[in-house]
């Protein structure tokens, strides 16, 4: 049995507890504050340059967006000591992985976050998992930020991962819940979809039509309808082999908190088309394992 603590030991323990509480408080502020890497990734180039100016980051002329984010984060961590990061995990054949950003269409970037094989094994992480946690800047011989502590997996407690059933072990069933596409009575296209070709959760559909008939516009209207009628559902708009200006138009039309637009444009190699498609389907599987309804719109095959 442990005896009573001396006065010096009590003071030391209280100081240590206070330091931990202060660190936790600072960490909670950082999670919602300006040191969240995902928040920086959403800013435009002009906004990032302004943030760099506020943070005394110099020599930013001609710098790429990802490199500028990297510099801003390194400068901020010097002042705060902690950073918070988030991304979609891609596990490489060597066993380690990186947290990629959907804002960069899951491309490899300097501000990707390294995830060690031990963390992947410990939490049973899979490609497509959305991982959030405390990160640290790269050391002298390193190139990437590294994940220190896993705070959430798919926005839930990491310990719940062991209770989830893998997607491949789930039971496939016929659709039993309808997706209502009608929102505005004046919008005829989605109303016709409801009448002629009703769609259900878990169903696959294909739009077949001549060129320039308005397939992309119909997809936009359907995605907007899902976001309005099912705010808890998650929509992924996957654009393969499209023009960059079409990607921009789609982002302006449908991109939101519950809808991400992922693309691999016509100037990308076919291997990139495959990689981004696999990331999207794996992310959808992980979300379904956690009970989220996911709708993927693909333009085009």
C-alpha positions in Angstrom: 0.0 0.0 0.0 1.3 3.4 -1.0 2.0 5.8 1.9 1.0 9.5 2.0 2.8 11.8 -0.4 5.2 14.4 1.0 4.5 18.1 0.4 7.1 18.3 -2.3 5.6 15.2 -4.1 2.1 16.7 -3.9 3.3 20.0 -5.4 5.2 18.2 -8.2 2.1 16.0 -9.0 -0.2 19.1 -9.0 2.2 20.9 -11.3 2.4 18.0 -13.6 -1.4 17.7 -13.7 -1.7 21.4 -14.4 0.8 21.1 -17.3 -1.2 18.2 -18.8 -4.5 20.1 -18.4 -2.9 23.2 -20.0 -1.6 21.1 -22.9 -5.0 19.4 -23.4 -6.8 22.8 -23.3 -4.3 24.2 -25.9 -4.8 21.0 -28.0 -8.6 21.4 -28.0 -8.3 25.0 -29.1 -5.9 24.0 -31.9 -8.4 21.3 -33.1 -10.9 24.1 -33.8 -8.5 26.8 -34.6 -6.0 28.1 -37.1 -3.5 25.2 -36.8 -5.9 22.6 -38.3 -4.2 21.6 -41.5 -7.5 20.8 -43.2 -8.7 24.4 -42.7 -5.6 25.7 -44.5 -6.1 23.4 -47.4 -9.5 24.9 -48.0 -8.2 28.4 -48.4 -7.5 30.1 -51.8 -4.0 31.1 -52.8 -4.7 34.8 -52.0 -6.0 33.9 -48.6 -2.9 31.7 -48.0 -0.5 34.5 -49.0 -2.3 36.7 -46.4 -2.0 34.1 -43.8 1.7 33.7 -44.6 2.2 37.5 -44.2 0.5 37.4 -40.8 2.7 34.5 -39.7 5.9 36.2 -40.9 6.6 33.6 -43.6 8.9 35.2 -46.1 9.9 34.4 -49.7 6.5 33.1 -50.8 6.7 34.5 -54.4 6.2 31.8 -57.0 5.6 29.1 -54.4 3.1 26.3 -55.0 0.0 26.2 -52.8 1.0 22.9 -51.1 4.5 24.2 -50.4 3.1 27.4 -49.0 0.8 25.5 -46.6 3.9 23.5 -45.5 5.8 26.7 -44.7 2.9 28.2 -42.8 2.4 25.1 -40.7 6.1 24.8 -39.8 6.1 28.5 -38.7 3.0 28.1 -36.6 4.1 24.9 -34.9 7.2 26.8 -33.6 4.9 29.1 -31.7 2.3 26.6 -30.5 4.1 23.3 -30.3 1.1 21.3 -31.5 -0.8 20.8 -34.7 -4.0 19.0 -35.7 -4.4 17.2 -39.0 -7.0 15.2 -40.9 -7.1 13.3 -44.1 -8.1 10.1 -46.0 -5.7 7.3 -45.5 -4.0 5.6 -48.4 -1.9 2.6 -47.4 1.1 1.9 -49.7 2.5 -1.6 -50.5 5.4 -1.0 -48.0 3.0 -1.0 -45.1 3.0 2.6 -44.1 0.5 5.2 -45.3 -0.3 8.9 -45.9 -3.3 11.0 -45.1 -4.4 12.6 -48.4 -6.6 15.6 -48.8 -9.8 15.4 -50.9 -9.2 19.1 -51.7 -6.2 17.9 -53.8 -8.2 15.0 -55.2 -6.0 12.5 -53.2 -2.8 13.5 -55.0 0.5 13.2 -53.3 1.4 16.6 -51.8 4.1 18.0 -49.5 1.6 18.6 -46.7 0.5 14.9 -46.6 0.7 13.3 -43.2 2.8 10.1 -42.7 1.1 7.2 -40.8 3.4 4.5 -39.4 2.8 0.8 -39.9 2.5 0.3 -36.1 -0.4 2.8 -36.0 -2.1 1.1 -38.9 -1.8 -2.3 -37.2 -2.8 -1.0 -33.7 -6.1 0.6 -34.9 -6.8 -1.8 -37.8 -6.8 1.1 -40.2 -7.7 0.5 -43.9 -7.3 2.6 -47.0 -10.2 5.1 -47.2 -10.5 5.7 -43.4 -10.8 9.4 -42.5 -8.2 9.8 -39.7 -7.9 12.9 -37.4 -5.2 13.5 -34.8 -2.2 15.4 -33.4 0.7 15.7 -35.9 4.2 17.0 -35.7 6.4 18.7 -38.3 9.1 16.8 -40.2 12.4 16.2 -38.5 15.8 17.1 -40.1 15.9 14.1 -42.5 12.1 13.8 -43.0 9.9 15.2 -45.8 6.4 14.9 -44.4 4.4 15.7 -41.3 3.8 12.6 -39.1 0.8 11.5 -37.1 1.5 11.4 -33.4 -1.8 10.5 -31.9 -5.0 9.2 -33.4 -8.0 11.2 -32.1 -10.8 10.0 -34.3 -11.4 7.5 -37.1 -14.3 8.5 -39.4 -15.1 11.2 -36.8 -15.7 8.7 -34.1 -13.8 7.2 -31.1 -10.8 5.1 -32.5 -11.7 2.3 -30.0 -15.0 1.7 -31.9 -13.0 0.5 -34.9 -12.9 -3.1 -33.5 -16.7 -3.2 -33.3 -17.3 -2.4 -36.9 -18.1 -5.1 -39.5 -15.9 -5.0 -42.6 -17.6 -4.0 -45.8 -16.8 -7.3 -47.5 -18.5 -9.1 -44.7 -21.8 -7.1 -44.8 -24.9 -8.7 -46.3 -25.9 -7.3 -49.7 -29.7 -6.7 -49.9 -32.2 -5.4 -52.5 -32.9 -1.6 -52.0 -35.7 -1.0 -49.5 -35.4 2.7 -49.1 -36.2 5.1 -51.9 -34.2 8.2 -52.8 -36.7 10.9 -53.6 -35.2 13.3 -56.1 -37.9 15.9 -56.3 -37.2 19.2 -54.4 -38.7 22.1 -56.3 -42.0 21.5 -58.1 -40.7 23.7 -61.0 -37.7 21.3 -61.5 -39.0 18.9 -64.1 -35.9 16.7 -64.6 -35.7 15.3 -61.1 -39.5 14.8 -61.0 -39.3 12.7 -64.2 -36.5 10.6 -62.6 -38.8 9.9 -59.7 -41.7 8.9 -62.0 -39.8 7.0 -64.7 -36.7 5.5 -63.0 -37.1 5.6 -59.2 -33.8 5.0 -57.4 -33.1 3.4 -54.0 -30.2 3.4 -51.5 -27.9 0.6 -52.6 -29.0 0.6 -56.2 -26.8 1.1 -59.3 -27.9 3.2 -62.2 -26.6 4.2 -65.6 -27.5 7.3 -67.7 -27.2 6.5 -71.4 -27.7 9.4 -73.9 -26.2 11.0 -77.0 -23.4 13.7 -76.5 -24.5 17.2 -75.4 -27.8 15.9 -74.1 -27.3 17.2 -70.6 -26.1 14.2 -68.6 -23.7 16.3 -66.5 -26.4 18.9 -65.7 -28.8 16.0 -64.7 -26.1 14.6 -62.4 -25.7 18.1 -60.8 -29.4 18.3 -60.2 -29.6 14.8 -58.7 -26.7 15.5 -56.4 -28.3 18.7 -55.2 -31.6 16.9 -54.6 -29.9 14.2 -52.5 -28.1 16.9 -50.4 -31.4 18.7 -49.8 -33.6 15.7 -49.1 -31.0 13.6 -47.2 -28.7 16.0 -45.2 -27.2 13.0 -43.3 -26.1 11.3 -46.5 -22.6 11.8 -48.0 -22.3 12.5 -51.7 -19.1 12.0 -53.7 -19.0 13.4 -57.3 -16.2 11.5 -59.1 -15.2 13.1 -62.5 -12.9 10.9 -64.6 -11.3 12.0 -67.9 -13.1 15.3 -67.8 -11.9 18.8 -68.7 -10.6 21.0 -65.9 -13.2 23.7 -66.5 -15.9 21.1 -66.0 -14.4 20.2 -62.7 -14.4 23.8 -61.6 -18.1 24.2 -62.6 -19.0 21.1 -60.7 -17.2 22.3 -57.6 -19.0 25.6 -57.7 -22.4 23.9 -58.1 -22.4 21.0 -55.6 -19.3 21.1 -53.4 -20.3 21.4 -49.7 -19.7 20.0 -46.2 -21.5 16.7 -47.2 -20.3 16.6 -50.8 -16.8 16.3 -52.2 -15.8 16.6 -55.8 -12.9 14.4 -56.8 -11.5 14.4 -60.3 -8.8 13.0 -62.6 -8.8 15.1 -65.7 -8.2 14.0 -69.3 -4.5 15.0 -69.2 -3.8 12.5 -66.4 -2.6 8.9 -67.1 -4.9 6.0 -66.8 -3.1 4.8 -63.7 -4.1 8.0 -62.0 -7.8 7.4 -63.0 -7.6 4.0 -61.4 -5.9 5.3 -58.2 -8.5 8.1 -57.6 -11.4 5.7 -58.3 -10.0 3.2 -55.8 -9.6 5.9 -53.2 -13.2 7.0 -53.6 -14.7 3.5 -53.4 -12.6 2.6 -50.4 -13.6 5.8 -48.6 -17.3 5.0 -49.4 -16.8 1.5 -47.9 -15.3 2.8 -44.7 -18.2 5.3 -44.3 -20.8 2.6 -44.9 -19.1 0.5 -42.2 -19.8 3.4 -39.8 -23.4 3.5 -40.8 -23.3 6.5 -43.2 -25.4 6.5 -46.5 -23.0 7.2 -49.4 -24.0 8.1 -52.9 -21.4 8.2 -55.7 -22.0 10.1 -58.9 -19.5 9.1 -61.6 -19.0 11.2 -64.8 -18.2 9.3 -66.9 -17.4 5.8 -67.9 
